[in-house]
Amino acid sequence: MISTNDLRTGVTVEIDGDVYMVVDFQHVKPGKGAAFVRTKIKNIKTGQVFERNFRAGEKLNRAMVERKTMQYLYSEGNVYYFMDTQTYEQIPLIEDQMGDAIKYLKENMEVMVMFYDGVSIGIELPTFVELEVTQTEPGFKGDTATGGSKPATLETGLTVQVPLFINIGDVIRVDTRTGEYLSRV
């Protein structure tokens, strides 16, 4: 059991038989009434994120989620295959288990695969990934000083807003939590 006062980003809890990860939390002490904890929690299996408030001091079941470093190999239809880098064992995950993580996956990329009760339930991406720009409008001379942005399609099919000086073939760093452009590599 874990108290809601001990909730932190990344902690996994079990609520109504489902496993959730705390994405964001805030302890609120209103001037009138009891204190509470406002959280954003993500359903590990479906990827759905929603807000939920808990009374301060409320007890929750802590979900023991094991994380294992694995390498993404390939996809076949809506099944994605990952390999344990130590035992070379391969495990399949279906598209529904991965949520938005599919947009950031490249072959041979290392990710954390999460297991709950011995069953794989999803993946945890690194904080940022480096992807190549495959399609974007060309920047024109003088555009770089304006600080504008334009859409760019990356090698995985993800579309992000990038500065005007980014061209096709450039490799950029993208934040996997927000899906925003960070820098050119």
KOLBAKE-328214 format. One record per residue (C-alpha): residue in three letters; residue number from 0; y, x, z. Coordinates in nm, 2 decimals, m for minus. Example, Ala and Ser with C-alpha at 12.3 -4.5 7.8 and 13.67 -1.06 7.14 Angstrom:
<atoms>
+---------+-----+--------+--------+--------+
| residuo | num |      Y |      X |      Z |
+---------+-----+--------+--------+--------+
|     ALA |   0 |  m0.45 |   1.23 |   0.78 |
|     SER |   1 |  m0.11 |   1.37 |   0.71 |
+---------+-----+--------+--------+--------+
</atoms>
This chain:
<atoms>
+---------+-----+--------+--------+--------+
| residuo | num |      Y |      X |      Z |
+---------+-----+--------+--------+--------+
|     MET |   0 |   0.00 |   0.00 |   0.00 |
|     ILE |   1 |   0.35 |   0.11 |  m0.08 |
|     SER |   2 |   0.68 |  m0.03 |   0.06 |
|     THR |   3 |   0.94 |  m0.14 |  m0.19 |
|     ASN |   4 |   1.18 |   0.10 |  m0.02 |
|     ASP |   5 |   0.96 |   0.39 |  m0.15 |
|     LEU |   6 |   0.97 |   0.28 |  m0.51 |
|     ARG |   7 |   1.08 |   0.55 |  m0.75 |
|     THR |   8 |   1.09 |   0.59 |  m1.13 |
|     GLY |   9 |   0.74 |   0.66 |  m1.26 |
|     VAL |  10 |   0.55 |   0.50 |  m0.96 |
|     THR |  11 |   0.27 |   0.27 |  m1.07 |
|     VAL |  12 |   0.20 |  m0.05 |  m0.88 |
|     GLU |  13 |  m0.04 |  m0.34 |  m0.91 |
|     ILE |  14 |   0.11 |  m0.69 |  m0.92 |
|     ASP |  15 |  m0.09 |  m1.01 |  m0.99 |
|     GLY |  16 |  m0.38 |  m0.80 |  m1.13 |
|     ASP |  17 |  m0.18 |  m0.61 |  m1.38 |
|     VAL |  18 |  m0.06 |  m0.25 |  m1.36 |
|     TYR |  19 |   0.32 |  m0.18 |  m1.38 |
|     MET |  20 |   0.53 |   0.14 |  m1.39 |
|     VAL |  21 |   0.87 |   0.15 |  m1.24 |
|     VAL |  22 |   1.12 |   0.23 |  m1.51 |
|     ASP |  23 |   1.44 |   0.19 |  m1.30 |
|     PHE |  24 |   1.52 |   0.08 |  m0.95 |
|     GLN |  25 |   1.82 |   0.01 |  m0.73 |
|     HIS |  26 |   1.85 |  m0.06 |  m0.36 |
|     VAL |  27 |   2.10 |  m0.35 |  m0.31 |
|     LYS |  28 |   2.26 |  m0.43 |   0.03 |
|     PRO |  29 |   2.48 |  m0.73 |  m0.02 |
|     GLY |  30 |   2.75 |  m0.81 |   0.23 |
|     LYS |  31 |   2.58 |  m1.13 |   0.31 |
|     GLY |  32 |   2.20 |  m1.18 |   0.32 |
|     ALA |  33 |   1.90 |  m0.95 |   0.33 |
|     ALA |  34 |   1.87 |  m0.63 |   0.14 |
|     PHE |  35 |   1.65 |  m0.62 |  m0.17 |
|     VAL |  36 |   1.53 |  m0.38 |  m0.44 |
|     ARG |  37 |   1.61 |  m0.46 |  m0.80 |
|     THR |  38 |   1.36 |  m0.30 |  m1.04 |
|     LYS |  39 |   1.29 |  m0.27 |  m1.41 |
|     ILE |  40 |   0.91 |  m0.26 |  m1.44 |
|     LYS |  41 |   0.70 |  m0.20 |  m1.75 |
|     ASN |  42 |   0.36 |  m0.36 |  m1.80 |
|     ILE |  43 |   0.13 |  m0.06 |  m1.88 |
|     LYS |  44 |  m0.11 |  m0.26 |  m2.10 |
|     THR |  45 |   0.14 |  m0.46 |  m2.31 |
|     GLY |  46 |   0.45 |  m0.24 |  m2.29 |
|     GLN |  47 |   0.67 |  m0.53 |  m2.19 |
|     VAL |  48 |   0.97 |  m0.44 |  m1.97 |
|     PHE |  49 |   1.14 |  m0.69 |  m1.74 |
|     GLU |  50 |   1.34 |  m0.70 |  m1.43 |
|     ARG |  51 |   1.21 |  m0.82 |  m1.09 |
|     ASN |  52 |   1.36 |  m0.82 |  m0.74 |
|     PHE |  53 |   1.16 |  m0.75 |  m0.43 |
|     ARG |  54 |   1.26 |  m0.80 |  m0.06 |
|     ALA |  55 |   1.33 |  m0.48 |   0.12 |
|     GLY |  56 |   1.02 |  m0.36 |   0.30 |
|     GLU |  57 |   0.78 |  m0.58 |   0.10 |
|     LYS |  58 |   0.44 |  m0.42 |   0.05 |
|     LEU |  59 |   0.28 |  m0.37 |  m0.29 |
|     ASN |  60 |  m0.06 |  m0.23 |  m0.39 |
|     ARG |  61 |  m0.02 |   0.12 |  m0.54 |
|     ALA |  62 |  m0.21 |   0.16 |  m0.87 |
|     MET |  63 |  m0.39 |   0.50 |  m0.90 |
|     VAL |  64 |  m0.33 |   0.59 |  m1.26 |
|     GLU |  65 |  m0.49 |   0.91 |  m1.38 |
|     ARG |  66 |  m0.30 |   1.10 |  m1.65 |
|     LYS |  67 |  m0.48 |   1.34 |  m1.88 |
|     THR |  68 |  m0.32 |   1.57 |  m2.14 |
|     MET |  69 |  m0.47 |   1.48 |  m2.48 |
|     GLN |  70 |  m0.39 |   1.56 |  m2.84 |
|     TYR |  71 |  m0.32 |   1.29 |  m3.10 |
|     LEU |  72 |  m0.55 |   1.33 |  m3.39 |
|     TYR |  73 |  m0.52 |   1.05 |  m3.65 |
|     SER |  74 |  m0.51 |   0.68 |  m3.70 |
|     GLU |  75 |  m0.75 |   0.45 |  m3.88 |
|     GLY |  76 |  m0.60 |   0.10 |  m3.93 |
|     ASN |  77 |  m0.47 |  m0.01 |  m3.59 |
|     VAL |  78 |  m0.69 |   0.24 |  m3.40 |
|     TYR |  79 |  m0.54 |   0.57 |  m3.28 |
|     TYR |  80 |  m0.77 |   0.86 |  m3.18 |
|     PHE |  81 |  m0.69 |   1.11 |  m2.91 |
|     MET |  82 |  m0.89 |   1.43 |  m2.81 |
|     ASP |  83 |  m0.92 |   1.58 |  m2.46 |
|     THR |  84 |  m0.81 |   1.94 |  m2.51 |
|     GLN |  85 |  m1.06 |   2.07 |  m2.26 |
|     THR |  86 |  m1.38 |   1.87 |  m2.33 |
|     TYR |  87 |  m1.31 |   1.78 |  m2.69 |
|     GLU |  88 |  m1.41 |   1.43 |  m2.62 |
|     GLN |  89 |  m1.23 |   1.17 |  m2.84 |
|     ILE |  90 |  m1.11 |   0.83 |  m2.72 |
|     PRO |  91 |  m0.97 |   0.55 |  m2.93 |
|     LEU |  92 |  m0.67 |   0.34 |  m2.83 |
|     ILE |  93 |  m0.56 |   0.02 |  m3.02 |
|     GLU |  94 |  m0.21 |  m0.04 |  m3.13 |
|     ASP |  95 |  m0.14 |  m0.31 |  m2.86 |
|     GLN |  96 |  m0.22 |  m0.05 |  m2.58 |
|     MET |  97 |   0.05 |   0.19 |  m2.71 |
|     GLY |  98 |   0.36 |  m0.03 |  m2.76 |
|     ASP |  99 |   0.66 |   0.15 |  m2.90 |
|     ALA | 100 |   0.50 |   0.49 |  m2.86 |
|     ILE | 101 |   0.35 |   0.46 |  m3.22 |
|     LYS | 102 |   0.70 |   0.52 |  m3.36 |
|     TYR | 103 |   0.71 |   0.87 |  m3.21 |
|     LEU | 104 |   0.35 |   1.00 |  m3.27 |
|     LYS | 105 |   0.28 |   1.29 |  m3.50 |
|     GLU | 106 |  m0.06 |   1.44 |  m3.57 |
|     ASN | 107 |  m0.16 |   1.72 |  m3.33 |
|     MET | 108 |   0.11 |   1.61 |  m3.08 |
|     GLU | 109 |   0.02 |   1.64 |  m2.71 |
|     VAL | 110 |   0.07 |   1.33 |  m2.49 |
|     MET | 111 |  m0.04 |   1.20 |  m2.15 |
|     VAL | 112 |  m0.31 |   0.94 |  m2.18 |
|     MET | 113 |  m0.32 |   0.71 |  m1.88 |
|     PHE | 114 |  m0.65 |   0.58 |  m1.73 |
|     TYR | 115 |  m0.69 |   0.31 |  m1.47 |
|     ASP | 116 |  m1.04 |   0.25 |  m1.32 |
|     GLY | 117 |  m1.18 |   0.49 |  m1.58 |
|     VAL | 118 |  m1.04 |   0.29 |  m1.88 |
|     SER | 119 |  m0.77 |   0.42 |  m2.10 |
|     ILE | 120 |  m0.47 |   0.19 |  m2.08 |
|     GLY | 121 |  m0.19 |   0.36 |  m2.27 |
|     ILE | 122 |   0.00 |   0.68 |  m2.34 |
|     GLU | 123 |   0.31 |   0.85 |  m2.19 |
|     LEU | 124 |   0.52 |   1.04 |  m2.44 |
|     PRO | 125 |   0.72 |   1.36 |  m2.37 |
|     THR | 126 |   1.09 |   1.29 |  m2.29 |
|     PHE | 127 |   1.19 |   1.40 |  m2.65 |
|     VAL | 128 |   1.02 |   1.46 |  m2.98 |
|     GLU | 129 |   1.12 |   1.66 |  m3.29 |
|     LEU | 130 |   1.09 |   1.47 |  m3.61 |
|     GLU | 131 |   1.20 |   1.54 |  m3.97 |
|     VAL | 132 |   1.45 |   1.31 |  m4.15 |
|     THR | 133 |   1.29 |   1.17 |  m4.47 |
|     GLN | 134 |   1.56 |   0.93 |  m4.59 |
|     THR | 135 |   1.93 |   0.90 |  m4.52 |
|     GLU | 136 |   2.25 |   0.86 |  m4.72 |
|     PRO | 137 |   2.43 |   1.19 |  m4.80 |
|     GLY | 138 |   2.73 |   1.29 |  m4.59 |
|     PHE | 139 |   3.05 |   1.35 |  m4.78 |
|     LYS | 140 |   3.29 |   1.63 |  m4.73 |
|     GLY | 141 |   3.53 |   1.55 |  m4.45 |
|     ASP | 142 |   3.30 |   1.29 |  m4.29 |
|     THR | 143 |   3.18 |   1.53 |  m4.02 |
|     ALA | 144 |   3.52 |   1.52 |  m3.84 |
|     THR | 145 |   3.52 |   1.15 |  m3.79 |
|     GLY | 146 |   3.23 |   1.13 |  m3.55 |
|     GLY | 147 |   3.07 |   0.84 |  m3.73 |
|     SER | 148 |   2.70 |   0.77 |  m3.76 |
|     LYS | 149 |   2.46 |   0.65 |  m4.03 |
|     PRO | 150 |   2.09 |   0.53 |  m4.02 |
|     ALA | 151 |   1.82 |   0.78 |  m4.09 |
|     THR | 152 |   1.45 |   0.72 |  m4.14 |
|     LEU | 153 |   1.22 |   0.97 |  m3.98 |
|     GLU | 154 |   0.87 |   1.10 |  m4.08 |
|     THR | 155 |   0.70 |   0.84 |  m3.85 |
|     GLY | 156 |   0.90 |   0.55 |  m4.00 |
|     LEU | 157 |   1.14 |   0.52 |  m3.71 |
|     THR | 158 |   1.50 |   0.45 |  m3.79 |
|     VAL | 159 |   1.77 |   0.60 |  m3.57 |
|     GLN | 160 |   2.15 |   0.64 |  m3.59 |
|     VAL | 161 |   2.25 |   1.00 |  m3.66 |
|     PRO | 162 |   2.58 |   1.19 |  m3.72 |
|     LEU | 163 |   2.71 |   1.21 |  m4.07 |
|     PHE | 164 |   2.62 |   1.58 |  m4.12 |
|     ILE | 165 |   2.25 |   1.52 |  m4.09 |
|     ASN | 166 |   2.07 |   1.55 |  m4.43 |
|     ILE | 167 |   1.72 |   1.48 |  m4.56 |
|     GLY | 168 |   1.48 |   1.75 |  m4.45 |
|     ASP | 169 |   1.66 |   1.82 |  m4.12 |
|     VAL | 170 |   1.45 |   1.82 |  m3.80 |
|     ILE | 171 |   1.62 |   1.63 |  m3.52 |
|     ARG | 172 |   1.54 |   1.58 |  m3.15 |
|     VAL | 173 |   1.50 |   1.21 |  m3.05 |
|     ASP | 174 |   1.48 |   1.07 |  m2.69 |
|     THR | 175 |   1.16 |   0.87 |  m2.66 |
|     ARG | 176 |   1.30 |   0.66 |  m2.37 |
|     THR | 177 |   1.60 |   0.52 |  m2.56 |
|     GLY | 178 |   1.52 |   0.60 |  m2.92 |
|     GLU | 179 |   1.85 |   0.78 |  m2.97 |
|     TYR | 180 |   1.94 |   1.10 |  m3.16 |
|     LEU | 181 |   1.99 |   1.40 |  m2.92 |
|     SER | 182 |   2.05 |   1.70 |  m3.14 |
|     ARG | 183 |   1.96 |   1.89 |  m3.46 |
|     VAL | 184 |   1.69 |   2.15 |  m3.42 |
+---------+-----+--------+--------+--------+
</atoms>
